[in-house]
């Protein structure tokens, strides 16, 4: 199992994944809402859009913009079950358990925190 740091480093080696960054308006939204609220949003998005065993619009459920978490999902390859399978070997067709969901949320939040710190 890879660490958070190694996962984020591996993602940065992908030209596509490394191309995602929070813009100033995203950072302002995060500062306005606070990290606790952003974590709750992240938990909701993961639970509703990634955790179910069957996702009718899999591969298209995460917009490319509109919320900082959406950017994080694309940057971290947590945008659909296909990417989760390719990058993290999470099988398709099974519901994600609480531990898996928490791991995804933690990865997304780590990416957001690094972006907020300018890393």
N, C-alpha and C positions, 0 to 999 in steps of 0.2 A: 504494500500500500504506500502510495506516495504522500509526502508531507504537503502542507499548504504552500510552502515556499517553492518546493520542486514543481508542483502543479502550475503555479503562477509563472515560474521560469520557463517551463515547457510551452505554455501558451504564448509567451513573448517571442518564442522562436518561430511562431506562425505569423506570416505577414498579414494574413486576414485578421486573426485574433488580436494581434498587437496594434492594429489600426483603430481600435475603439478607444476613445478617451471621453471623459466627462468634459462637457463644455462649461463655461462660466455659469450659464443659466441652470444647468444641472446641479452644479455645486451650490448655487444660491438656494435652490429648492431644498437640497439636503440640509443646509444650514438652517433654513427656515423651519423645516419639519423636525429636524433632530434625528440622530442616528437610531434611536429607539423606534421611532415611527417608520423609518426606512427599513429597519429589520422586520417590522411587522408586515410591511408591504412585500418584502422579499419572501417571507414565510407564506403569505397568502398566494403570491404568484407561483411559487414552487408547488404548494399544495394543490392549487386549482389547475395549473397548466402543465405540470410535469409528473406529478405523483400518480395520477390514475393509470391503471393498466392499459386502458384503451383511450386514446386521444384521437378523436375523429379528424382533426386538422393538424396532426403531428407534422412538424416541419414548417408550419406556417403560423403557429400559435403565438409567437413572440415578435411583436413589432420591432423595427430597427430603431425607433425613436419614440418619444412621448413620455418616458419615465426613466430615471437614472438606472433603475434595476434592469430594464430591458437592455440597455447598453452593457451592463455587467454580465447579463446572461449570454450575450453574444461573445463578449470578450473572453468569457470563461468556458465557452462551449457547453453551456447549460441552458440552451435555448429550446431544445427539443430532445426527444428520446433518441433520435438518430445520432445526434452529437454526443449525448451522454454515453451511448454505446461505443461510439468510435473512440472517444477520448478517455473514458473511464471504465469501459467494459461493463456498464450497467445494462443488464438485459432489457430488451423491449418486452412488452406484453405482460409485465408483472407490476403490481402496485408498489411504489416506493415506500419502504417502511420509515418510521420516524427518524431512525438514525441516519438513513440515507438522505432524507430531506434536510436534516440538521447539517449534515456535511456540506450539502450544496449551498445552503443558506450561509454557512460560515465562509465558504470559498467566495461567494458573491460579495459578502460584506468585507472580506479582506481586500478584494480588488477595489471596492468603493473607497475604503479607508486609505489605501495607497494612492488612489487618484486624488483624494482630498488633500493628501500631504504632498502632492506633486511628484510622486515616485513613478 
